């Protein structure tokens, strides 16, 4: 990337900033060490963007300023914790329009104080802000958070405030149909910045697959597993100036699962070195790809296919590739187990087949088990029970679709070790060419 914007840095404090896993909790300089349980501030923002009142993105408000407090064992409960938030740097630039009364938050001048109980954690958003007209763009100073209680060391965190905001966009992709199970799909992440403020500390791209696995090929990316990974994380250096857009110079390849019918491959672009937002990042020890590193090349990000994510303009953007495989026309029976004692009458749920529309099934009961007819109107109205076949013998007939599912009532007459039956999903070979998986086993588990 090229270009530079105003550096955004974390203000260094005289005491340790406690972010879970990053720094120890310490007492305020000069104070006696506290003897109670330690508190941690988890996932705090390092940089907080306040969009200008004339932001190019309508309905754009500052992201959620969420505070997460946790008490370390063996003292999981800390009462009467005071959270002091100094908002002085926001005067004339942004103002609270909502204060969290539920956690006893209140304003005195430009300082907000909240009183919370940490049992063993507390998560809350103390305020909601709106930008003020005429605020000068650029770094504005730090919002400081100070956490105290009678029994714990004091901890602090500083968040650098910037007036103006990046608007991260991700290139949206259309849904794909007709994907053959086991085949590969390529997805090339692309992202841009449609805001008025640059990102200096780089971006992270998270790729995730559902009903598919990723090829582990890019050596500068981490994967959640060495074999058949479903998540990848790639970190790219900044800056990302306003108006810039990039795509990866190689695609990610996802292989649809052999049994997949509907799946998803997505990527999320977020600002690097931020712990907020709840995104699951991969550890540094995660397996790396085995091939050449993946890079970025500039593209035109001004098209309508580049879009921000609602409520996350400055923090992240996501693109989703949904796919349907050719297996969506493949009705697949699902087996089940009947459990009970000899002499008992029991109910068992008959699972609907995978990819059903209006399922019709037959059930051949295991040896030693007989069908009990449940006349309509003598059971809960939204439950349907299997009925005797038209001939009065042979497989039971099971009809759907009802909210409560389809059930079969049986009597376990005698014990027959290894007895098995079957459930069969009825379909025609024209609409369901693969008839091999239309039958699944029905097993018997004796509980006494």
N, C-alpha and C positions, 0 to 999 in steps of 0.2 A: 504494500500500500504506500501511497505518497501523501504529503500534506501533513500539517500539524495544527493542533488546536491548543487552547490554553490547558496547561497541565492540571490535572485533578489529583490531588494527593491527600492522603489521610493525615490529619493533624496529629503530631506526636504529643503524647501527654506525659506529664510528670509521673503518673502512676500507670500501672499496666492496664491496657485495654483487654478485657476478658471476653473473647469470642470463643465458643466451645471448641476445644482442640487446638487453639492457637497460642494462648498465653495463660499463665497462671493467675489466679486471683490473689491480689495483695492488698494490704491495708493502705490507707492514704498515707503519703509521706509524712513521717513525724509522729504518726499515731501508733498506739499500742496494738499489737496483733490481736485480732479477734479470735475467740476460741470456738465459735459456733460453726455450723455447716457452711461450706463455701457455696456461693451463687455463681452462676455463669449466665452471660448474655449470649444467646445463640442466634446466628444468622443475621446479625445487624448489618445494615447498609453501610458501606464505606463512602459511597457517593450518592447524593440525593438530588435529582434534577427537578426543578420547579419550572414547568412550561410557562412561557410568557403569556400574558393575557391575549396577545394577538397571535398565538401559536397557529401555524398553518393547518394543524390537525384539529378539527372541531371536536367539542366535547372531551378535550384532553385535559385531565387533571393530574396532579402529582401522584406517583405511585403510592401504594399503601406503605406507611411507616410502621411496621409491625415490630413489637418488642416481645421476645421470648425469654423468659427467666426459668432457670432450672436449679433445683437444689441438689447438691451431690450427696450420695449416700455416705454414712448411714443415717443422715438426718434429712428425710425427704420433705419435711414440712417446715416452712419458715413463715411466721405470721408478721403482719404489720410492716411490710417492706415498702419503703418510700422510693419512688422513682421520680427524680427531678429532671425535667427537660428544659434546657435553656434555649429559647427560640429567639433570642435577641437579634440574631443576624437576619431574621426574616422581616423585621420591622420595615414597613413600606414596600415590601417585596411580595409577601404572601400573608394570608391571615386564616386562622382556624374558623371554619363554619360549623364544626361539630366537635364536641368534646365528650370523651367517654365517661359519662357519669356513673356507669355501672362499676367501674374500678376507681371511683371516688377521685376522678381527675378534675382539676380546677385550675384556672389561670389567676396569677397575681402579677400584673404587669406583663412582662414578656416571658415569664417563667411558669411552666405547668408542673404541677405535682400530682402524682397518682399514688394511691395506697392499695396494695394488692397483697394477697396471701399466696404463697408459692407452695402447692400441695400435690405432687412434688414439682409441678411446673405451672407457669402462667403465661398465656399468650393473649395479647391484646393490642389493639390499634388505638393509641391515645387521642388522636385527632385526625380530622380531615381538612386539607388546605385548599384554598383557591388562590391563584396568582393575582397580584395587584397590578393595575395598569401603570405603565411607565417605568417599571422596574428595569434597571440597567442589566444587560446580559453579562454573563461571566461568573467567575467564582465569587461567592458572597460571604464566605466564612464557614464556621462549623457550628452545627447543632450538637450540644453536648448532653449526654445522658449520665446521670449519677445515681447509683443504686445503693441505698443504705438500709440497715435494720439494726436493732439493738444487739443482735447476736451474730452478725456476719461481717466479714471484711467489706469495705467499700469498693465498688468497682465502677469504672467509667468507660464510656465509649464516645468517640467523636465521629460525626458524619459530615463530610465536606459538602456544602450546599452550592449548587450551580444554578443560576438563573438562565433559563433556556434548556432545551432538552433534545437529545437525539430521538428519532423515531425509527426504530429498527423495523425493517420490512423483510419478508421472506417471499420468494417466488412460489406462487400457488400452482399446483399441478392437477390435471383432471383425473378422474377415476379411471381405472383400467378394468376391462372385462375380458373374458376369454383366456385368462392366464392358465396355462397348463400346470397342474400340481407338480412340484419338483423343478420347475423352470425358473430362470433368472429374470429379475426386473432391475433396470438401472434407474437410479435417482441421483440427480446432480444438484446438491444444495446451492442456492443462490440467495444473497441477502444484500440489503442496502441501508442507507441512512437518509430518510426523507425529512429529518428535523433541521433545526437551526444551530445545533451544537454538535461538535465532534466527539467521538469516543477515542480516547488515547491509549487505553490499556488493553486493547485487543478484544477479540470475540472468541467465544466457544461455540462449537457446533455439536449438538447431541443428536445422534441418529438412533431410532428405535424401531424394531420390527415386531409385529404380532402375527402369528400364523405364518411366520417366515423366519429365516436366519440370514445373517450377514456374512459375506466373505471377508475374512480377516487379512486384508492385503496392504493397507496404508501404514507404513512404519512410523509415522508421526501421530498416529491415532491409537488410543487405548480401547480395548474391547472387554466386555464383562466376562467372557470365557474364551479359552484357547480354542475350543472346538464348538462349532455351531453357535456363535455369539448372537445375541439379539439386541445388544446396545453397543454404541461406539461413541467416543468423545475425541474431538480434534480441537486443539487450541491454536489460534492464529494471532500473530502480533498485530498491534495497531500501527497507525491510527485508522479510524474509519470516519473521514471527514463528512460534513454535510454534502449531500448530493452524490456521494460515491456509492458504487455497488460492485459486487464481485460474485463470481461463482467458482466452485472448485474445478480444478483443471483435470479432474478425473471423476467418474461417477462412483457411487456406492452400489454394490450389487447385492440384492436380496433374493434368496431362493425360497420360493413358496413351499410350504410344507407339503408332504405327499398326501396328507388328508385334508388340506386346507380347502375351504369353500369361499370364505370371506376373510380378508386380512387387511393389514395396514402397515405401511412404512412411513415414518414421519421424521422430520428433523426440526429442531428448535435452535434458534440463534440467540445467544444472550451475551451480555457484557462479561468479560473475563474478570476473575478475581473478586466477584461478588458472591456472597453466601446466601442472599435473600432469594425468595421466590419458590423455594421448595423443590428445586430441580435436583435430581439424584446424580451427582457427579461421581466419576469413577476414580479410584485411588491411583496414586502414581505407580503402584506396583502391579496394576492391571496389565494383562498381556498386550503387547504391541503387534501391529501388523507385520507381515512377513515380506512385503514388497516395497516398491518405491514410495517415498513420501508424497503426500497430496499437497498441492499448492492452490493459490488463488489467481484468477485472472479477471481484469475489469470487464464489466458488462454495463449495458444501459438499464438502470433500475427505475426508469420513469414510467414504465408501462403499468396498466391496470392489473397485471398479473403479480406485481410486487405489492404486498399488502401488509399492514401492521396487524398485530393481534389486539383485540379489544381489551382495554384497561391495562395493557402492558407495553405501551408504545416505547417507553424509554428503557425498558428492562429486557424484553424478549419478543420474538416473533416465531410463529410456527407454521409449517407447511405439512399437509397430510396427503399421502397417496393411499387412497382406499382401492382395494382390488377384489374382484370376483374371479374365481377360477372356473374352469370348465366342469368342476365337480359340483357346481350348484344344482345340476339336474340329477345328481346321483343320490337317491334315497338310500340311507344306511341305517339298518336296524340296530337297536341298542339293547343288549342283553340285561337281565336282572336276576336277582336272587330271592327266592321264597324262604323265609325264616320261621321256624316254629317247632313245636313238639308234636310227637305222634298223638293223634286224637284231637288236636287243636284245629279250630277254624280261624284262618288268618287272612289279612288283606295284604296285597303286594302291589306297588305301583308299577304299571307297565310304561316304560319311558317312550315318549314319542320318538320316532326315527329322526335322525339328523336330516336337516333340509326338508322337513315335512311341509306340506301345504294343507291338505285335509286328510289326515292319516287314517288309513284302514289297515288293521293288523289282525293276524291270527296268532293264537298261542296254543302250542302243543305242550301239555303239562307233563312233568316228569312222572315216571312210574311210581305208583303208591300215593298219588295226589289226585283228588277229584274236584271238579268245578262245583261251586255253590252258586246257584242262581240268585241274583239280587234284583227283584222286580223293580222297575222304575217307579219312583214315588215313595219307595221305602228306604231312601238314603238321602244324604245331603244333595240338594238340587244341582249343584255345580260339579258333582262327581259322577262319572260314567263308569259302570262296571261291565266287564266282558260278559257276553251271553253265550249260551250253547249255539253251536253251528246249526245251519238250516236243517241238517239231517238228524239233529239231536245227538250226534256222536261226532267223534273226531275233534279237530282243533276248535277252541273257543273263538268267537268273533269279538273284536275290540274296535270300537268306533271313537273317533275324536271329531272335532277339537273342542274341549271344554277347559275352562280356566283351572279347575281343580285337578285336571289330568285324568288319565284312564287307569282304572284299577281292576284287579282280578281278586275274587274271593274264593278261597279253596279250603278243603279239608285235607289234612295230612293223615291218611288212613293207615299207612304202615311204613316202616323204615326199609328203604332200598338204597344200599350204599352205592354211590356213584351215579345215582339216577339223574338224568338230564332231559330237559325238554328244549323247546325253541320258540322264538318269537319271529314272525315273518311280516315284513312290511310289504303291502300289496302295491304294485305299480306295473305299468305296461312297459315292454321293452322299447317302444318308440320314444317315450319321454324319459326313460331311465334305462339306457343301454346296458349299464353294468348291473346285472342282477346278482352277481356273486356275493355282494355284501348286504343283501336284503334279508338275510337270516342271521340271527345271533342266539347264543345259548341262554337257556333258562336253567339255573342251578338251584339246588336245594341245600339249605344249611339247617341241620337239626340242633336245636338249642337245649335239648335235654333228653 
